Amino acid sequence: MPTLTIPITRTLIVAGALASRDYQDVHHDTEAAQQKGSPEIFMNILTTNGLVGRYLTDHFGPRCTLRKVAIRLGAPNYPGDTMVLSGTVTEVTDGTAVVRVVGANGLGHHVTGTVTVGLPEGTA
C-alpha cells in the first residue's frame, strides 16, 4: 500500500484529544507533561486509532468497514515530528482484507498492528 505522511502538530494532538474527550493534561499542557516525565505533550491512542482508520479508508474507499483494529503504541508522537503510515495486505478472503499497519516517526514505531477490513462488493 502507498504510504501516508502525517505532520504531527500541536493542534492535531490537542484537537484529537478533545474530539475523543481525553482531557488528560499530558495531551494539551506541556508543563504538566514535563512534570510527568515527558519532554512534550503527546498524541493519545484514540487519535492514532483514527489516523489508522483514515489510512485504510483512503486506500480501500469510504464504503469499506473496519471490522477489527488491533494496534499497539510504541514511540510517542510529539509535536514537530512526522508519522509515516505504511501497510501490507497479508490476506484477502471472503470480502475481507487483513492489513499489517506500521506508523513510524523520528523515534521509531509509533503504532503497529493488524486491521481487518470489510471490502465493498466488487473490490478485490
C-alpha positions in Angstrom: 0.0 0.0 0.0 1.2 3.6 -0.6 2.4 5.5 2.5 0.5 8.3 4.2 2.7 11.1 5.7 1.1 13.0 8.6 2.8 16.1 10.2 2.4 15.8 14.0 1.3 19.3 15.1 0.4 20.6 18.5 -3.1 21.4 17.0 -3.5 17.8 15.8 -2.6 16.4 19.2 -4.8 18.7 21.2 -7.8 18.5 18.7 -7.6 14.7 18.7 -7.6 14.6 22.5 -10.5 16.9 22.7 -12.5 15.2 20.0 -12.1 11.9 21.9 -12.9 13.5 25.2 -9.5 12.7 26.6 -8.8 15.6 28.9 -5.6 14.2 30.4 -3.2 17.1 30.8 -0.3 15.2 29.0 -2.2 15.7 25.7 -2.5 19.5 26.0 -0.3 21.0 28.7 3.4 21.0 28.1 4.3 21.9 31.7 2.2 19.1 33.1 3.6 16.6 30.6 7.1 17.6 31.6 6.3 17.2 35.3 5.2 13.7 34.5 8.5 12.9 32.7 7.6 13.6 29.1 9.6 16.2 27.1 6.4 17.5 25.4 2.7 16.8 25.0 2.0 13.6 23.1 -0.7 12.1 20.9 -3.3 9.8 22.5 -4.2 6.3 21.3 -7.7 7.3 20.1 -6.2 9.9 17.7 -3.7 7.3 16.5 -6.6 4.8 16.0 -8.5 7.4 14.0 -5.5 8.1 11.8 -5.0 4.3 11.1 -8.7 4.2 10.1 -8.2 7.1 7.8 -5.2 5.5 6.2 -7.2 2.4 5.4 -10.4 4.1 4.2 -8.2 6.4 2.0 -6.9 3.2 0.4 -9.9 0.9 0.3 -12.6 3.6 -0.1 -15.3 5.1 2.1 -17.6 2.1 1.8 -15.1 -0.3 3.4 -15.7 -1.2 7.1 -13.1 -1.6 9.8 -14.1 -4.9 11.3 -11.2 -5.4 13.8 -8.5 -3.0 14.8 -5.7 -4.4 17.0 -3.0 -1.8 17.5 -0.2 -1.2 20.0 1.6 2.1 20.7 5.3 2.4 20.8 7.3 5.6 20.5 5.3 8.7 21.3 4.1 11.2 18.6 5.4 14.6 19.7 4.7 18.0 18.0 7.1 18.8 15.2 7.7 15.1 14.2 6.1 13.3 11.2 4.4 10.0 11.2 4.5 7.8 8.1 1.9 5.1 7.9 2.5 2.1 5.8 0.6 -1.1 5.3 0.9 -4.5 3.8 -2.1 -6.6 2.8 -1.4 -10.0 4.2 -4.6 -11.8 3.3 -7.7 -11.3 1.2 -10.6 -13.8 1.7 -14.4 -13.7 1.6 -14.7 -10.0 1.1 -12.2 -9.1 3.8 -8.6 -7.9 3.8 -6.1 -8.2 6.6 -3.6 -5.4 6.7 -0.4 -5.1 8.8 0.0 -1.4 9.6 3.1 0.4 10.9 3.2 4.1 11.8 6.8 5.3 12.2 8.2 8.6 13.4 11.6 10.0 14.2 11.9 7.9 17.4 10.8 4.6 15.8 7.5 2.8 15.5 4.7 4.8 17.0 2.0 2.3 16.1 2.0 -1.3 14.9 -0.9 -3.7 14.4 -3.3 -5.6 12.3 -6.6 -4.4 10.9 -9.3 -6.5 9.3 -11.2 -4.5 6.6 -14.5 -5.5 5.1 -14.3 -4.7 1.4 -17.2 -3.3 -0.6 -18.8 -5.8 -3.0 -16.8 -5.9 -6.3 -13.5 -5.0 -4.6 -10.6 -7.4 -4.9 
